[in-house]
Amino acid sequence: MGALLYPFDDTLPAAGAVLDVAPGVRWLRMRLPFALDHINLWLLRDRLDDRDGWAIVDCGIADDATRASWEQVFRDGLDGLPVLRVIVTHMHPDHIGNADWLTHRWSTPERDCRLWASAADWAAACLASGTTMASSIGGEGAARFYARHGLADPRVLDQVRGHGAQYARLVPKVPLQFRRLQDGMQVETGGTCWQCIAGFGHAPEHISLWSAELGVLISGDMVLPRISTNVSVFHLEPEADPLHLYLASLRRLRELPADTLVLPSHGRPFRGLHERLADLDHHHQQRLDQVRAACAGRPHSAAELLQPLFRRQLDLHQTTFAMGEAIAHLHALLYAGELRSEAGADGVIRFAIA
């Protein structure tokens, strides 16, 4: 594994406080009620429509504790200036959960505080927030999908069915109007230009923000320093090949300078982008090798690959993502022509060497 440099060492922003990490860029953290227990959020010094203020990048989940932390930031971390816009990297609940609340909180009769997001992720968030059937990790459709891929424990499947409304609980509403972010688009905040870099495989159209002037990449979930980004197949797109898309997105990020300061959504800011990209690619190549080896011995379902791939006890949240990741690696090899798939008499899909 390549060595990463953490310029702020173990220093973290205190709850409800901010930490300057680059000119006009502030770091804050919000807690999450999952095994991954925090998210990094960012404030960018901004000027919009002749007003000085701040742009928020990512929002945290919509709960009372997160909103209380935001109110403390508003009191102590904005230098008395307003929030002018809310930018989200993608549609997952910890990133877009408070977007509607924040945009309403900072809109005035004269000017709207607008959500800025990719069209695909805005639409996906609207769909998932508005109907339990659209939840990617829960509900009857998800339970049938995981059962089709070999998940047989009735208790786990019942838990999956019960999580159909999980997204809507964490993202109760999405702004009905937004400003579209697209790959290559330039967004200027307070004199600093940020280039939008679209990434795929983790979310429909994830947007990272790159400032050549500052040498800073707000990477969202595309590049994390210590854990691998979740790359999953979900029941809404059951034949998807997200791993191919994700690895291609990582290759694009190698075009950025090696000394880039990476501001990730989880973990600590770091330098060593090229090393981390190589680590992530190697991680997935190892996973693909494990899948090849398992399927060479006998046909395997995705559920049968959970233990060899993850080698630890998984809770419900982790199991659904692990199933999605196992299917993603199987599909990568299937579409590359290395594996074939077949449904057995029990209806379970298994994969074998082609």
Beta strands, then each sheet from edge to edge (+ up, - down):
strand 1: 19-22
strand 2: 25-31
strand 3: 38-48
strand 4: 51-57
strand 5: 83-87
strand 6: 114-118
strand 7: 178-181
strand 8: 186-189
strand 9: 192-199
strand 10: 206-211
strand 11: 216-220
strand 12: 261-264
strand 13: 270-271
strand 14: 339-343
strand 15: 349-353
sheet 1: 1+ 2- 3+ 4- 5- 6- 7-
sheet 2: 8+ 9- 10+ 11- 12- 13+
sheet 3: 14+ 15-
end
